[in-house]
Amino acid sequence: MQFDAIAPYLIETHCKITRVLDGDSFMVQNIFSKDEKEIRLYGLDAPENKRNRKLIEDEKKARVAGEFLIQLGRKSTDFVLTIAPPGTNITLITEDKYFYDFYKRQLAYIILPDGSCLNETLITEGYAKALDEYYCSNLSKYQQLNFLAKQSAKGLYAFTGIF
């Protein structure tokens, strides 16, 4: 596994995905202790897949209908389910200084069994956009990957230029 985070980080192995909540949030479990927690991916944002407070905010920011954003959110979630379904063994990498988001979910990079970073894959394939709301040492890289996905009309960008 190769990971190029700049900040000091914590690595958690022996985890598996138990539930995909949406394109950027997961429930994961330690396979030994059975402890479960919610993980939010660093450096990106995927559209919501149900009506909630954040969807209303996203509607206003993007000036796009909520139902359309929900359809995009479902496409993002479906993509995640194809590459990281429940039961997938993963490694979590969390930057020491930026451990939790506003909602007390642990922030992390998810490393898949093949060594790829799920965060990076979602942005590269156009199923999430780079987001600077929480610090992420790979943000500038993610912004470049997001630009390329948008220019190539990959993933969700095949349907819209903004989400």
BALOBA-1460 file (C-alpha; in Angstrom, 3 decimals):
// residues 163
<rec num="1" residu="m" x="0.000" y="0.000" z="0.000"/>
<rec num="2" residu="q" x="1.337" y="3.382" z="-0.977"/>
<rec num="3" residu="f" x="-0.132" y="6.498" z="0.571"/>
<rec num="4" residu="d" x="1.266" y="9.982" z="0.233"/>
<rec num="5" residu="a" x="-0.367" y="11.979" z="3.027"/>
<rec num="6" residu="i" x="1.835" y="14.818" z="4.183"/>
<rec num="7" residu="a" x="0.453" y="15.181" z="7.691"/>
<rec num="8" residu="p" x="1.139" y="12.696" z="10.503"/>
<rec num="9" residu="y" x="-1.536" y="10.034" z="10.359"/>
<rec num="10" residu="l" x="-3.055" y="7.052" z="12.131"/>
<rec num="11" residu="i" x="-3.521" y="3.750" z="10.285"/>
<rec num="12" residu="e" x="-6.288" y="1.347" z="11.294"/>
<rec num="13" residu="t" x="-6.207" y="-2.119" z="9.766"/>
<rec num="14" residu="h" x="-8.580" y="-5.075" z="10.123"/>
<rec num="15" residu="c" x="-11.672" y="-3.071" z="9.276"/>
<rec num="16" residu="k" x="-14.546" y="-3.840" z="6.958"/>
<rec num="17" residu="i" x="-17.376" y="-1.830" z="5.474"/>
<rec num="18" residu="t" x="-20.690" y="-2.806" z="7.050"/>
<rec num="19" residu="r" x="-22.895" y="-0.217" z="5.326"/>
<rec num="20" residu="v" x="-22.589" y="2.358" z="2.556"/>
<rec num="21" residu="l" x="-24.606" y="5.359" z="3.736"/>
<rec num="22" residu="d" x="-24.014" y="7.441" z="0.617"/>
<rec num="23" residu="g" x="-21.172" y="8.297" z="-1.739"/>
<rec num="24" residu="d" x="-18.950" y="9.737" z="0.991"/>
<rec num="25" residu="s" x="-20.089" y="8.141" z="4.284"/>
<rec num="26" residu="f" x="-19.765" y="4.587" z="5.562"/>
<rec num="27" residu="m" x="-20.272" y="2.440" z="8.608"/>
<rec num="28" residu="v" x="-17.154" y="0.375" z="9.294"/>
<rec num="29" residu="q" x="-16.373" y="-2.275" z="11.854"/>
<rec num="30" residu="n" x="-13.169" y="-3.570" z="13.384"/>
<rec num="31" residu="i" x="-13.248" y="-7.279" z="12.546"/>
<rec num="32" residu="f" x="-11.800" y="-8.288" z="15.927"/>
<rec num="33" residu="s" x="-13.448" y="-5.956" z="18.460"/>
<rec num="34" residu="k" x="-16.687" y="-5.598" z="16.438"/>
<rec num="35" residu="d" x="-16.670" y="-1.875" z="17.293"/>
<rec num="36" residu="e" x="-18.553" y="0.062" z="14.615"/>
<rec num="37" residu="k" x="-18.227" y="3.730" z="13.672"/>
<rec num="38" residu="e" x="-19.218" y="6.149" z="10.954"/>
<rec num="39" residu="i" x="-16.529" y="7.310" z="8.529"/>
<rec num="40" residu="r" x="-16.675" y="10.409" z="6.329"/>
<rec num="41" residu="l" x="-14.201" y="10.530" z="3.436"/>
<rec num="42" residu="y" x="-11.546" y="13.272" z="3.408"/>
<rec num="43" residu="g" x="-11.363" y="15.850" z="0.678"/>
<rec num="44" residu="l" x="-14.563" y="15.195" z="-1.221"/>
<rec num="45" residu="d" x="-18.311" y="15.547" z="-1.312"/>
<rec num="46" residu="a" x="-20.863" y="13.374" z="-3.091"/>
<rec num="47" residu="p" x="-24.487" y="14.411" z="-3.627"/>
<rec num="48" residu="e" x="-27.010" y="13.324" z="-1.017"/>
<rec num="49" residu="n" x="-29.205" y="10.326" z="-1.819"/>
<rec num="50" residu="k" x="-32.181" y="11.426" z="0.286"/>
<rec num="51" residu="r" x="-33.853" y="14.672" z="1.308"/>
<rec num="52" residu="n" x="-32.169" y="16.213" z="4.345"/>
<rec num="53" residu="r" x="-30.744" y="19.500" z="5.616"/>
<rec num="54" residu="k" x="-27.588" y="19.223" z="3.511"/>
<rec num="55" residu="l" x="-29.551" y="18.558" z="0.336"/>
<rec num="56" residu="i" x="-31.462" y="21.800" z="0.870"/>
<rec num="57" residu="e" x="-28.144" y="23.657" z="1.271"/>
<rec num="58" residu="d" x="-26.750" y="21.969" z="-1.855"/>
<rec num="59" residu="e" x="-29.867" y="22.949" z="-3.848"/>
<rec num="60" residu="k" x="-29.280" y="26.589" z="-2.978"/>
<rec num="61" residu="k" x="-25.528" y="26.530" z="-3.645"/>
<rec num="62" residu="a" x="-25.691" y="24.650" z="-6.945"/>
<rec num="63" residu="r" x="-29.059" y="26.077" z="-8.050"/>
<rec num="64" residu="v" x="-30.054" y="22.568" z="-9.069"/>
<rec num="65" residu="a" x="-33.313" y="20.798" z="-8.189"/>
<rec num="66" residu="g" x="-33.133" y="18.543" z="-5.150"/>
<rec num="67" residu="e" x="-34.682" y="15.562" z="-6.952"/>
<rec num="68" residu="f" x="-31.949" y="15.771" z="-9.596"/>
<rec num="69" residu="l" x="-29.275" y="15.903" z="-6.878"/>
<rec num="70" residu="i" x="-30.848" y="12.838" z="-5.233"/>
<rec num="71" residu="q" x="-30.628" y="10.961" z="-8.545"/>
<rec num="72" residu="l" x="-26.947" y="11.917" z="-8.788"/>
<rec num="73" residu="g" x="-26.442" y="10.858" z="-5.170"/>
<rec num="74" residu="r" x="-27.913" y="7.445" z="-5.925"/>
<rec num="75" residu="k" x="-25.585" y="7.056" z="-8.922"/>
<rec num="76" residu="s" x="-22.636" y="7.914" z="-6.674"/>
<rec num="77" residu="t" x="-23.764" y="5.420" z="-4.028"/>
<rec num="78" residu="d" x="-24.287" y="2.729" z="-6.684"/>
<rec num="79" residu="f" x="-20.747" y="3.323" z="-7.973"/>
<rec num="80" residu="v" x="-19.359" y="2.929" z="-4.453"/>
<rec num="81" residu="l" x="-21.331" y="-0.295" z="-4.012"/>
<rec num="82" residu="t" x="-19.682" y="-1.745" z="-7.126"/>
<rec num="83" residu="i" x="-16.131" y="-1.147" z="-5.905"/>
<rec num="84" residu="a" x="-16.523" y="-1.258" z="-2.106"/>
<rec num="85" residu="p" x="-19.663" y="-3.170" z="-1.110"/>
<rec num="86" residu="p" x="-20.455" y="-4.127" z="2.497"/>
<rec num="87" residu="g" x="-18.038" y="-6.806" z="3.622"/>
<rec num="88" residu="t" x="-15.045" y="-5.239" z="1.852"/>
<rec num="89" residu="n" x="-11.915" y="-5.335" z="4.013"/>
<rec num="90" residu="i" x="-10.318" y="-1.915" z="4.220"/>
<rec num="91" residu="t" x="-7.592" y="0.113" z="5.879"/>
<rec num="92" residu="l" x="-8.412" y="3.528" z="7.335"/>
<rec num="93" residu="i" x="-5.926" y="6.389" z="7.326"/>
<rec num="94" residu="t" x="-6.766" y="9.443" z="9.432"/>
<rec num="95" residu="e" x="-4.687" y="12.613" z="9.683"/>
<rec num="96" residu="d" x="-3.825" y="13.322" z="13.329"/>
<rec num="97" residu="k" x="-4.841" y="16.985" z="13.457"/>
<rec num="98" residu="y" x="-8.124" y="16.589" z="11.582"/>
<rec num="99" residu="f" x="-9.701" y="13.484" z="13.041"/>
<rec num="100" residu="y" x="-13.422" y="14.404" z="13.156"/>
<rec num="101" residu="d" x="-15.846" y="16.485" z="11.143"/>
<rec num="102" residu="f" x="-18.449" y="18.881" z="12.547"/>
<rec num="103" residu="y" x="-20.846" y="15.969" z="13.201"/>
<rec num="104" residu="k" x="-18.196" y="13.964" z="15.133"/>
<rec num="105" residu="r" x="-17.752" y="11.430" z="12.327"/>
<rec num="106" residu="q" x="-14.211" y="10.181" z="11.898"/>
<rec num="107" residu="l" x="-12.601" y="11.519" z="8.728"/>
<rec num="108" residu="a" x="-10.518" y="9.019" z="6.761"/>
<rec num="109" residu="y" x="-8.976" y="7.874" z="3.546"/>
<rec num="110" residu="i" x="-10.231" y="4.373" z="2.758"/>
<rec num="111" residu="i" x="-7.657" y="2.057" z="1.251"/>
<rec num="112" residu="l" x="-9.184" y="-0.868" z="-0.642"/>
<rec num="113" residu="p" x="-7.745" y="-4.416" z="-0.809"/>
<rec num="114" residu="d" x="-6.041" y="-3.666" z="-4.162"/>
<rec num="115" residu="g" x="-4.161" y="-0.749" z="-2.526"/>
<rec num="116" residu="s" x="-6.164" y="1.994" z="-4.232"/>
<rec num="117" residu="c" x="-7.593" y="4.922" z="-2.285"/>
<rec num="118" residu="l" x="-11.400" y="5.072" z="-2.498"/>
<rec num="119" residu="n" x="-11.363" y="8.858" z="-1.990"/>
<rec num="120" residu="e" x="-9.135" y="9.334" z="-5.021"/>
<rec num="121" residu="t" x="-11.096" y="6.850" z="-7.159"/>
<rec num="122" residu="l" x="-14.404" y="8.622" z="-6.487"/>
<rec num="123" residu="i" x="-12.978" y="11.957" z="-7.605"/>
<rec num="124" residu="t" x="-11.045" y="10.548" z="-10.579"/>
<rec num="125" residu="e" x="-14.135" y="8.765" z="-11.879"/>
<rec num="126" residu="g" x="-16.382" y="11.819" z="-11.361"/>
<rec num="127" residu="y" x="-18.678" y="10.433" z="-8.644"/>
<rec num="128" residu="a" x="-17.640" y="13.024" z="-6.050"/>
<rec num="129" residu="k" x="-16.125" y="16.490" z="-6.168"/>
<rec num="130" residu="a" x="-13.145" y="17.880" z="-4.294"/>
<rec num="131" residu="l" x="-14.177" y="19.737" z="-1.151"/>
<rec num="132" residu="d" x="-12.155" y="22.081" z="1.030"/>
<rec num="133" residu="e" x="-14.562" y="22.183" z="3.985"/>
<rec num="134" residu="y" x="-12.223" y="20.062" z="6.129"/>
<rec num="135" residu="y" x="-8.452" y="20.047" z="5.879"/>
<rec num="136" residu="c" x="-7.064" y="17.304" z="3.663"/>
<rec num="137" residu="s" x="-3.365" y="17.029" z="2.817"/>
<rec num="138" residu="n" x="-4.290" y="15.755" z="-0.664"/>
<rec num="139" residu="l" x="-6.726" y="18.576" z="-1.453"/>
<rec num="140" residu="s" x="-4.700" y="20.203" z="-4.253"/>
<rec num="141" residu="k" x="-4.271" y="16.795" z="-5.918"/>
<rec num="142" residu="y" x="-8.003" y="16.112" z="-5.536"/>
<rec num="143" residu="q" x="-8.854" y="19.492" z="-7.057"/>
<rec num="144" residu="q" x="-6.723" y="18.661" z="-10.106"/>
<rec num="145" residu="l" x="-8.326" y="15.223" z="-10.447"/>
<rec num="146" residu="n" x="-11.772" y="16.807" z="-10.104"/>
<rec num="147" residu="f" x="-10.965" y="19.294" z="-12.864"/>
<rec num="148" residu="l" x="-9.884" y="16.474" z="-15.188"/>
<rec num="149" residu="a" x="-13.023" y="14.420" z="-14.424"/>
<rec num="150" residu="k" x="-15.198" y="17.444" z="-15.142"/>
<rec num="151" residu="q" x="-13.346" y="18.223" z="-18.399"/>
<rec num="152" residu="s" x="-13.757" y="14.583" z="-19.505"/>
<rec num="153" residu="a" x="-17.449" y="14.465" z="-18.477"/>
<rec num="154" residu="k" x="-16.804" y="11.396" z="-16.322"/>
<rec num="155" residu="g" x="-19.298" y="9.936" z="-13.890"/>
<rec num="156" residu="l" x="-21.814" y="12.495" z="-12.666"/>
<rec num="157" residu="y" x="-20.264" y="15.140" z="-14.893"/>
<rec num="158" residu="a" x="-21.807" y="13.306" z="-17.857"/>
<rec num="159" residu="f" x="-25.164" y="14.639" z="-16.591"/>
<rec num="160" residu="t" x="-24.247" y="18.075" z="-15.247"/>
<rec num="161" residu="g" x="-21.336" y="20.444" z="-14.808"/>
<rec num="162" residu="i" x="-22.226" y="21.223" z="-11.205"/>
<rec num="163" residu="f" x="-23.476" y="19.222" z="-8.242"/>
